[in-house]
Amino acid sequence: MFKEVAAHAVTDGREMWKVALESPLCGVAPAPSANGKLVVGVKSSDGEGARCTHLQQIDLTTGKAGWKVEVPQENSYDSAVEFRLAIAGDTVAVSRSAVVSGFSVTDGRKLFGTSMTGACHPAAVGGGGAKSI
């Protein structure tokens, strides 16, 4: 999973499809959206010291790459070597360096961004479907 995402058949392990990425992965949401869209983080380049700068959508049903967007800096301290991602509904949350941003899984548009507020700052994100107990 350095610069590609591949799907394999559960029954025999045969490769079903592969999506080549322009630069290395730096984060993957643990689960896709309900409609089979996965969002991954990718670095700015192959170079040593490259930072995570973009999100890439991948359709797990078709094996096709979808939108790709740059994650804008929320403040002057916002830089990351890796993204921590989580999908809930149609939102993918991107956590890094005490900052969280949210983007639409459908079209990649930015929905929100948070930065340090007083002494509090976000440390992680979670997602998935709602479960009743």
N, C-alpha and C positions, 0 to 999 in steps of 0.2 A: 504493500500500500504506500510506497514511497511517492510515486507520481502517477498512480492509476487506481481505479476502483473497479473490481471485477465481481461478477455474480457467478455462482456455481450451482448446479442442480443438486438438490438434496438427495435424490435417489442414487446417483452415480458419481457425483463430483465433477461432472463435465462442465467446462466453462460455457456459460450462456451468453455473456457479453462482457465488454471491457470498455471503460471510459478513460482515455489518456488525459492527464492534466498537464498544463504548461509548466507548473512549478510544484514543489513538494507539498504534501498534505501537512497541516499543522493543527487539525482538530476535526472531529467527526461527532455528530449528534449520535447518542446511543440508540436512538430509534427514529424511524422515519415518521412523516405525517400519516394520517389515516388514509390518504389517497396515494401513498407510496412514493412520496418525494423525500429525498434525503438532502441535507445541506452539510457541506464540508468546508473547512477553512483551508485556504492555500496561501503559501508564502509569496512574497513579492518577486522572488527569483530563486535560482538554484544556488546562488552565492552563499558563502559562509557568512553568518551574521544576518541573513535575510529575516525579515519580520513577517508575521502574519498580517496580511493586508486585505484579503478578499474572501468572499463567500461564493461558493459554487453550488448550484442546485443540480441534483441528478435524479432522473426519473427511474426508479428501481423496476418499474414494470417494463419499460421500453429499452432501458439501458442507454438513454440519451442524456447528454448534458443540456441543462436548461440555462437560466440566467446566471450571470456572474456580476457581482457588484463589489465595489470597494467599501470597506468599513471605515468611515471617517473617524478621525481622532475626536474624542469627547473633551479632552483637555491636554495640556502640555506634557503630562506624564503618561499619556495613553500610548503605549507601544507594547507589543507582545511577541513572544517567540512561539506561543501556542494559544489557541482559542479553546475555551470550554463552551460547548454548544448543547442546547436542549431545545426540543420542539414540543410545543403544546398548541393544539388547534392549528391555526394558520400562522403562528408566530415562531420564529427561531430566535432564541436569546443567545447572545454572544458575550461571554464573560472574559475579561482580561484585565490585569493591572488595576483592580479596584474600580472597574468601569463595566457597565452592562449596556448593550444596545439591543434593540429588537427590530427584526425585519420580517416582512411578509414572505412566507414560504412560497406562495403563489407567484409573486412577481418581483420579489427582491427589494421592494421599496422600504425605506427606513420608517419604522413606526414610532420608536422612542429611543432616547439615550439618557443615561444617568451618569452622574459624576459624584464625587465625594460631596456630601452635604454635612457641614459641620464636622463632627468627629465620626460620623457613620459613613460606611461605604459598602457596596455589594461585594460579596466574596465568592459566590457561586450561583449557579442556576440549576433548575430542575424542570422537568417536563413530563409529558406522557398524558394518557387519558385519565379521566376521573374514575375513581373506583368507589363503590359503596361497600360498607362493612356490615 
